Amino acid sequence: MQGQTSLAFLQTCIQSQPDSAALLAVINQAKANDHCDVAQRLYANRANAGDIQIATAYAHEYDPKYHQPSNCFKAPESATAASWYETILSFDENNAEAKQRYEELKP
C-alpha cells in the first residue's frame, strides 16, 4: 500500500483477483494500518460479487456477536450487519448462519 494512492492500490488488488484467504490478509493489514477506506472497499467489492467468505467476514465486523473494535470498525452496527447477511442470502439462500443472524438483527 505504501507509495500508492488508495484508489491505485484498490484497482491493482482487485485486478490481481486474490483468493478469499489472501484478500482477508490484505484487509487485515489495511485495518492494522488504519487504511479503513481500503479495507471497507475491498470487503464490499468482493462481498457484492458473491464471495460468501468475504461477505461473512464483513458482516462479522458489524455484528454485535462477533464485533472486535478497531479504528476501522469502532462499534457494532446491527442494521449494517443485517444488510450484509441479506447480501449473503441473495447468493446462498440456504446459508444457515446468515439466516439466523439476519433474523436476529434485521431492523
URRA-V649853 format. One record per residue. N is the residue number from 1. RES is the residue in one small letter. BURIAL is b if it has 9 or more other ideal C-beta (glycine too) atoms within 8 Angstrom, else e. Layout:
BEGIN
N | RES | BURIAL
N | RES | BURIAL
END
This chain:
BEGIN
1 | m | b
2 | q | e
3 | g | e
4 | q | e
5 | t | e
6 | s | b
7 | l | e
8 | a | e
9 | f | b
10 | l | b
11 | q | e
12 | t | b
13 | c | b
14 | i | b
15 | q | e
16 | s | e
17 | q | e
18 | p | e
19 | d | e
20 | s | b
21 | a | e
22 | a | e
23 | l | b
24 | l | b
25 | a | e
26 | v | b
27 | i | b
28 | n | e
29 | q | b
30 | a | b
31 | k | b
32 | a | e
33 | n | e
34 | d | e
35 | h | b
36 | c | b
37 | d | e
38 | v | b
39 | a | b
40 | q | b
41 | r | b
42 | l | b
43 | y | b
44 | a | b
45 | n | b
46 | r | b
47 | a | b
48 | n | e
49 | a | e
50 | g | e
51 | d | b
52 | i | b
53 | q | e
54 | i | b
55 | a | b
56 | t | b
57 | a | b
58 | y | b
59 | a | b
60 | h | b
61 | e | b
62 | y | b
63 | d | b
64 | p | e
65 | k | e
66 | y | e
67 | h | b
68 | q | e
69 | p | e
70 | s | e
71 | n | e
72 | c | b
73 | f | b
74 | k | e
75 | a | e
76 | p | e
77 | e | e
78 | s | b
79 | a | e
80 | t | e
81 | a | b
82 | a | b
83 | s | e
84 | w | b
85 | y | b
86 | e | b
87 | t | b
88 | i | b
89 | l | b
90 | s | e
91 | f | e
92 | d | e
93 | e | e
94 | n | e
95 | n | b
96 | a | e
97 | e | e
98 | a | b
99 | k | b
100 | q | e
101 | r | b
102 | y | b
103 | e | e
104 | e | e
105 | l | b
106 | k | e
107 | p | e
END
